[in-house]
């Protein structure tokens, strides 16, 4: 009888310890940004670094955006746009974007120009110089302390470079020779690269209608109900 009681005690202790161990090993998950009452970003990991998930409860979307190493963006982040979603990272070296309400995602970077506006001719801003990132009307706008505005194209592709289109004829600004942009080599699709506003003249993108007449400043956003910064607790899960 005493032996049976002892065995039961050992088994219960083992189950209890296993349960505690399982609980301790659960990776902490926290909401780090809310776009509105039904769309949000979750970070799964320790010390505010890990996998990034996007959720839209109304559309039934719950998808992993980054599998590891994601760190929260520190600047102001305003994002009323719904179809086009753009998420910056901690170092502001690029973006992860969706053009279908969060169903699918792609990593995009800054357009390659001959000479950028950053110190030394850089074509992308240093993290410490970034002030804000705003995504409105399906277009992204990143602003720096120096007043440099990096933005994506308007949210459509020039019909001339779509399959079956005529292509775009233009004159080479350096030697006056005739040039042609064909539908077979149109360049980036809308929303899939970012360029500093004053540098667009260095790109053939300037001849695409979705890169013409771009805003010269970040559009004003009114009545936004989401968060204006990402939030993350680095101590979560360490107790």
N, C-alpha and C positions, 0 to 999 in steps of 0.2 A: 504493500500500500504506500509506504513512504517512498519507495523507489519510483512508483508511478507518479506521485505528486511531484517528486524532484524532476522527473522527465518532462512533465507538463510545464513546470516552471521554466526549465531550460528552453523548451519550444516557444513559450510565450515571450521570453526574453529575446530569442532569436528573431521572431516575427516583429517585435517592437523595434529592435535595432535596425532590421532591414527597412522598416517603414521610415524610420528617422533618416537612414542613409539615402533612401530614395527621395525624400523630401529635400534633403540638403543638396542633392545632385541636380535638382530641377534648375534649369537656366532661367534667370529672372527675365521677365518681359514687362515692358512699360510703354505706355502711350507717350510719344515724344512730340507729337504735333497733331492738332485738330484743324481740318479745313472748314468744317461745319459740324452740324449735329449728327451726321451719318458717315463722314469720311475722315479717316485718321491714319497716322503712321505709328507703327510699333517697332521698338528696338528689342531684340532678343539677344542678351549677352551681358557680360560683366564689365564694370568700369565704363559704361556708356559706349561700348564698342561691340559690334556683332552683326547679326542678320537684321535686315530691314524688311518689314512687311507693310503692305498697303491694304486697307480695308474700306469698302464702300457697302454699307449694310443694305442700302436701298437697291443696289444693282446686284447684290449677292457676290461681290468680288472680295476675295481674300487671297492675295498673291505675294510671294516672296520677291522683293525688288532687288535686294543685294543679299548674297548668301553669307557673307562674313566681312569683317573689317570696317563696316560702316560706322562713321562718327558724325554726330549731329553738327549741323551748320550753326555758326554762332551769330551771324548777322540778323538783321530784321528780315522776316520772311512773311510775305503777304500773298495769299494764293486763292483768289475767288474762282479762277478758271476751273472748269470741270472736264471738258473733253481733253484738253492738252494739260498734262500734269508734268511739271519739271521739278526734280528734287536735287538740290546742291549738296555737296559733301563738306566736311570740315575744312578741307584745304582749298575749296573753290576751284579745283583743277578741272572740273567737268560737271556734267549733269546726267542724271538718269531720267529719261522722259518716256511718257506714254501719250499716244495720240488717239487712243480709243477708250478714254475714261478709266484707264488703269488695268485693262485686260492684259496688254502686252507692254514690254518695256525695252528700251535701248539705251546704251551709254553713248553720250555725245560729248564733243569737246569744242574748243574754240577754232574758228577758221584760221587757216595758215595764210598769213599775209607776208609780204616782203619785209615790212618794217612796222612794228607795233608801236603803241603809244606809251607802253610801260618803260621803266628805266632799262637802258641797254637794248631797247627795241623789242622787248618782250611782247608777245601777242595775247597773253592772259594775265590777269591781275594776281598780285601776291595776296595771300589770305588776310594779312593784317590790314590791307587797304580796302577790303570789301565792306561796304556799308549796308547794303540791302539787296534782296532779290525779290522781285515782284512778278507774279504770273497772272495776267489779266487779259481777257479777250483772246485766249488761246495764243498768247505771245509772252515770252519771258524777257525781263529787264534786270540786269545786274548793274548796280551803281557803285563806284569807288569813291574814296575820299577826295581824289583828284578831279572828280566830276566826269570820269570816263564812263560811258554807257555801253555795255555789251548787251546785245539783244538778238533774239531769234527773228526769223523772217515772219511776214504775215502768214496767217494760217491757211494757205492754199499753194498749189504748185502752178507755175505759169503754164497755161494750156498748150503753148507752143512746143514745150519739151516733154509733154506726155506722149505715150505711144500713139502713133498716127499723126502727131503734130508736125508743123512745118519747120520747127527749129527756130533759132534766133540768129539773124544776121546782124553783125555790128562791125564797126571800124576799129582796128587796132589803134589805140591812142598814142602809141610810140612811133610807129612807122607808117600809119595810114593804110595798111593793107586790109583787105576784106577778110572777115573771120566768120565762123559759123558754129553755133552750139547746137548739136544734134540731140534728138530725143534718146539716142542710144547712149550718150554721155552727158546727161543734163546737169550733173553736180548733185549736191545734197538735196534731199526732199525737204519740204517745209518743216521748220521746227527742229531740224536735226543738226544744226550748227549755230554757234554764237559768234558774232563779230562786233568789234568796237565800231560805234556809229560812224566815226570819221574815217575809218579804214576801208569802208565798203568799196570806195573807188579803186582799190587795188585788186578787186576780185571781179571775175566775169559774172558773178552773181548780180552785180549792179544792173545788168541788162535784163534780169528776170523781173517780171511785174511784182512778184511778192517781196522783192527787196527795194522797191521804189516807193518814195513818199513815206519812209519809216518815221516814227515819232522821234523827236529830238530830246525828249525827257521822259521820265517814268510817268505813265498816266496816273491820274488821281483815282484812288479807290475809295468809294463811299459805302457805308453801311456793311462793312465786312464783319462777319460774325465769328470767324476763326481766330486762332492764336496769331500773334505777330512775331513770335520767336519759338524756336524749338526748345523743349524743356527736357532735362534728363538728370536723374539722380544716380551719381556714380557709386553710391554705397548700397544700392538695392541688391539684395541677395547675399550680402556679405555677413549678415548676422549669424 
